[in-house]
Amino acid sequence: MWIEKVTDKLSEIYGEDKAGQVSMNIMPSCIADFSKMLEKAAPGDNVNETYRTEDGLAELFFTGIKTDSVSILKFVDVNGQRVTAEVEL
């Protein structure tokens, strides 16, 4: 799943032990916020948003698209390294 891939990228930054904790702390709020942004978008709109960890070591760049019927998270970049998601939010 894409969240595990994001956590793997965070492991490169924080180490394996801390990456899971960082992911559990930031991902739910990032996903919730980004889902709201996609819901407000017009069908066909691409939506981008950047989230940063409090310590500034990681930057997550979310990209998605709103279709007529669903909102799709296309990918997440973690410090410039792309993780393909292609998941409906």
Phi, psi and omega in degrees: 000154186296328181295323177296323178293322175297316179299322176299319178294322177294331177298326178294335182267313189255350188089158186299318184296316184276335184300318179298318179295315179298314180299316180295330181281322187259327187298315181302317180288324177296314181296316180298313180297314182294323177300318178297319179297317179295321180298325181282343183287156175280150177307134182094347180284137169270140181236135178231143176207143179251135176236142180235146174289157182302323181279355177078005182282334183234139175236126179248122181249111182266139174227133180211177179220143175261126175257184178299328187241339185219164172250131185237126170276115184276312178199166175229129172262131175248108185049043176087356179261120188281136171239117179283132182250300184047055182234142178282132179258000000 
